[in-house]
Amino acid sequence: MKTLIVEDDFISRKILKEMLSPYGECDIAIDGQEAVQAFRMAQEEGACYDLICMDIMMPNMDGQEAMKAIRALEKERGVSEGDEVKVVMTTALGDPKSVVEALYRGGATSYLVKPIGKNKLLSELRNFGLIR
């Protein structure tokens, strides 16, 4: 599994990487702009991500904007619905407005509120069919 961790907080990046690295390669981006760049480069190299874990609140470009840009890149490349990268939005915000924005308008696959527990994250990945 190839994962892109998009998180501006060092500790959160480190924790996610520790949880996910046993399951495959993990790349890091510190904001939405870097995430879109990394996603585009991976597409061009034919080494697409299987999973993106992305914080919502980040400087420069937030997770919602990055999510929309990533979904637009997939459409441009003709990625069919259901074959898109799985995106778990992560945030300290558990309010219904943020959930609706991430899942229904943004095209996220899932939404987890911080602090993220390892069992909850791995359960989501199993549900996606990314790990056993």
C-alpha positions as CSV (number, residue, x, y, z in Angstrom):
1,M,0.0,0.0,0.0
2,K,1.4,3.4,-1.0
3,T,0.3,6.2,1.4
4,L,0.5,10.0,1.3
5,I,0.3,11.6,4.8
6,V,-0.7,15.2,4.6
7,E,-0.3,16.9,7.9
8,D,1.2,20.2,9.1
9,D,1.8,19.1,12.7
10,F,5.1,17.2,13.2
11,I,3.8,14.9,16.0
12,S,0.7,14.0,14.0
13,R,2.8,13.1,11.0
14,K,5.1,11.0,13.0
15,I,2.3,9.1,14.7
16,L,0.5,8.4,11.4
17,K,3.8,7.3,9.8
18,E,4.4,4.9,12.6
19,M,0.9,3.4,12.3
20,L,1.0,3.1,8.5
21,S,4.6,2.3,7.5
22,P,4.3,-1.4,8.4
23,Y,1.8,-1.7,5.6
24,G,3.9,0.0,2.9
25,E,5.6,3.1,1.6
26,C,4.6,6.4,3.2
27,D,5.3,9.8,1.7
28,I,4.8,13.1,3.6
29,A,3.4,16.5,2.6
30,I,3.1,19.3,5.0
31,D,0.2,21.2,3.4
32,G,-2.4,20.9,0.7
33,Q,-0.2,22.4,-2.1
34,E,2.5,19.7,-1.5
35,A,-0.2,17.0,-1.4
36,V,-1.5,18.0,-4.8
37,Q,2.0,18.2,-6.2
38,A,2.9,14.7,-4.8
39,F,-0.3,13.3,-6.1
40,R,0.2,14.7,-9.6
41,M,3.8,13.4,-9.6
42,A,2.7,9.9,-8.5
43,Q,0.1,9.8,-11.3
44,E,2.6,10.9,-13.9
45,E,5.0,8.2,-12.7
46,G,2.3,5.5,-12.8
47,A,2.8,4.9,-9.1
48,C,-0.5,6.2,-7.7
49,Y,-1.3,6.4,-4.0
50,D,-3.7,3.8,-2.5
51,L,-4.4,6.0,0.5
52,I,-4.2,9.6,1.5
53,C,-4.5,10.6,5.2
54,M,-5.1,14.4,5.1
55,D,-5.6,17.0,7.8
56,I,-8.4,19.5,7.1
57,M,-6.9,22.6,8.7
58,M,-3.5,23.4,7.2
59,P,-1.7,26.6,6.0
60,N,-1.4,27.6,2.3
61,M,-4.0,25.2,1.0
62,D,-6.4,23.3,3.4
63,G,-7.4,19.7,3.1
64,Q,-10.8,20.5,1.6
65,E,-9.2,22.5,-1.3
66,A,-6.5,19.8,-1.8
67,M,-9.2,17.1,-1.8
68,K,-11.1,18.9,-4.6
69,A,-7.9,19.4,-6.6
70,I,-7.0,15.7,-6.3
71,R,-10.5,14.5,-7.3
72,A,-10.3,16.9,-10.3
73,L,-6.9,15.4,-11.3
74,E,-8.4,11.9,-11.2
75,K,-11.3,13.0,-13.4
76,E,-8.8,14.5,-15.9
77,R,-7.0,11.2,-16.0
78,G,-10.2,9.2,-16.5
79,V,-10.1,7.4,-13.1
80,S,-13.4,5.7,-12.8
81,E,-15.6,6.1,-9.8
82,G,-14.7,3.5,-7.2
83,D,-11.1,3.3,-8.4
84,E,-10.2,6.7,-6.9
85,V,-7.6,7.0,-4.1
86,K,-9.1,6.3,-0.7
87,V,-8.9,9.6,1.4
88,V,-9.2,9.7,5.1
89,M,-9.7,13.3,6.3
90,T,-8.3,13.8,9.8
91,T,-9.1,16.8,12.0
92,A,-9.7,18.0,15.5
93,L,-13.1,19.1,14.3
94,G,-15.9,16.7,14.9
95,D,-18.8,19.1,14.1
96,P,-21.4,18.0,11.6
97,K,-20.6,20.8,9.1
98,S,-17.0,19.6,8.8
99,V,-18.1,16.0,8.3
100,V,-20.6,16.9,5.6
101,E,-18.1,19.2,3.8
102,A,-15.4,16.4,3.8
103,L,-17.5,13.4,3.0
104,Y,-20.3,14.6,0.8
105,R,-19.0,17.7,-0.9
106,G,-15.3,17.0,-0.9
107,G,-15.3,13.4,-1.9
108,A,-13.5,12.0,1.1
109,T,-13.8,8.2,1.7
110,S,-13.7,8.6,5.5
111,Y,-13.4,11.0,8.3
112,L,-11.5,10.5,11.6
113,V,-11.4,12.9,14.5
114,K,-8.1,13.3,16.3
115,P,-6.5,11.9,18.3
116,I,-6.6,9.0,15.9
117,G,-6.5,5.6,17.4
118,K,-4.5,2.9,15.6
119,N,-7.4,0.3,15.9
120,K,-9.9,2.8,14.4
121,L,-7.5,3.7,11.5
122,L,-6.7,0.1,10.7
123,S,-10.4,-0.9,10.8
124,E,-11.1,1.8,8.2
125,L,-8.3,0.4,6.0
126,R,-9.7,-3.1,6.3
127,N,-13.1,-1.8,5.3
128,F,-11.5,-0.2,2.2
129,G,-9.8,-3.5,1.4
130,L,-6.4,-2.0,1.6
131,I,-5.1,-4.3,4.4
132,R,-6.2,-7.6,5.9
